Amino acid sequence: MADGSLDTDSEDEIPAGWEERMTLDGDNYHMAGKGSLKMMELSSMWSFETARSLAFHGAHVVMACRNTMSAQTCRDLILAERPGVKVTVMKIDLASLNSVKEFADQYKQQEWPLHYLICNAAVFGLPYTQTEDGLEATFQVNHLAHFYLTKLLWTQLMTSAPARVIVVSSESHRSADLNILNLSEEKLSPLESGYWDLRAYNLSKLCNLLFSLHLNTLLCRYRVSSVALHPGNMMYTNLQRHWWLYRTIFYFVRPWTKSMQQGAATTVYCAIAPEMQAVGGMYFNNCCRCPPSSAGADDELAKALWDIIMDCLYL
Ligand SMILES: NC(=O)c1ccc[n+]([C@@H]2O[C@H](COP(=O)([O-])OP(=O)(O)OC[C@H]3O[C@@H](n4cnc5c(N)ncnc54)[C@H](OP(=O)(O)O)[C@@H]3O)[C@@H](O)[C@H]2O)c1
């Protein structure tokens, strides 16, 4: 657990940028106020709902996106609905570590605080692709780039404490076959001969969970917590765009899957629910704490993965 709980006795003790609010039951709670930021990588549909919801809660939302045109459209839609809210679009391409660094530098130049970093972007079902950094793309986009971004914004998180990193993982982490014995850079970022898109995705989603777990261990003493979550099963977004078969399967299960608002609910819950303020190192599904796979709760594996990624990034 992060030791970031807030004493709600006095208005004077509310951290800068936070405000005191009251629930329908009359209980006080604090949330990030107008001066605070939430940043996320998105422009997909349920992620749009997440941004919309957080902006409506009074946050300045910075949408870090590869496709800034579509992000701009999302921003315009949010502003058309509620003109006073603050939404900023910035460019990031997680398949390029240079782009991640450029984004982080630009963010720091703004001297904005960072109360919530939502690591949301991912790819699924990609044919084998190498990034400009020479790594397998699913691994880099879904895991390594989030790690790098978080490391680059480490100081911003700590100086904005209480702050939280929210990592969007998936229930499919349960199918990953990673353990302390087979963990290696080659396993995480395989060559074409050892690549299978589904395996790469599942592995990256387990890495998301382990990243969140170890990050929380390292930062909770600075009142920066981290949680991971599953947004919903097989929601029809752009995730399955890379292969007609996945598109077809996701299309046919649509009547039984979550709406985009429901998909956003667990992320929004993890960000702003009053009872989440001192919570870290856990995994959530359907707005409830949920036990991850045994690998997903393995502290030793999380630390070993962390060390390998630090080596990959020459950090
Ligand atoms: N859909 C589901 O059923 C489901 C289930 C479990 C977990 N999830 C997780 O939910 C999260 C969001 O997925 P989604 O379903 O909303 O899929 P999505 O519609 O494809 O959204 C993924 C987002 O990631 C962005 N992205 C991809 N590559 C990028 C890159 N190189 N640089 C920057 N951004 C990049 C995409 O941007 P572009 O628009 O530019 O491509 C898109 O905005 C993912 O972490 C996914 O693993 C989804």
The ligand as an ORCA input file, in Angstrom:
! r2SCAN-3c Opt
* xyz 0 1
  N     -10.357     -3.776    -26.329
  C     -10.314     -4.713    -25.400
  O     -11.151     -5.623    -25.368
  C      -9.239     -4.718    -24.360
  C      -9.226     -5.765    -23.448
  C      -8.251     -5.779    -22.480
  C      -7.308     -4.766    -22.404
  N      -7.339     -3.768    -23.320
  C      -6.312     -2.735    -23.213
  O      -6.912     -1.467    -23.273
  C      -5.969     -0.514    -23.786
  C      -6.603      0.318    -24.874
  O      -6.967     -0.548    -25.918
  P      -8.216     -0.296    -26.862
  O      -9.054     -1.492    -26.831
  O      -8.820      1.006    -26.561
  O      -7.484     -0.310    -28.277
  P      -7.299      0.833    -29.370
  O      -8.615      1.387    -29.738
  O      -6.469      0.255    -30.488
  O      -6.452      1.893    -28.579
  C      -5.086      1.741    -28.393
  C      -4.471      3.102    -28.449
  O      -3.050      2.916    -28.428
  C      -2.515      3.835    -29.364
  N      -1.227      3.422    -29.897
  C      -0.944      2.298    -30.588
  N       0.340      2.329    -30.991
  C       0.864      3.487    -30.532
  C       2.147      4.090    -30.618
  N       3.151      3.534    -31.282
  N       2.320      5.284    -30.031
  C       1.323      5.902    -29.375
  N       0.083      5.390    -29.266
  C      -0.139      4.185    -29.844
  C      -3.515      3.883    -30.490
  O      -3.264      5.046    -31.218
  P      -3.597      5.140    -32.791
  O      -5.031      5.521    -32.832
  O      -2.666      6.185    -33.290
  O      -3.310      3.793    -33.381
  C      -4.817      3.877    -29.722
  O      -5.181      5.165    -29.373
  C      -4.765     -1.333    -24.255
  O      -3.766     -1.291    -23.278
  C      -5.327     -2.749    -24.362
  O      -4.328     -3.736    -24.180
  C      -8.290     -3.704    -24.302
*
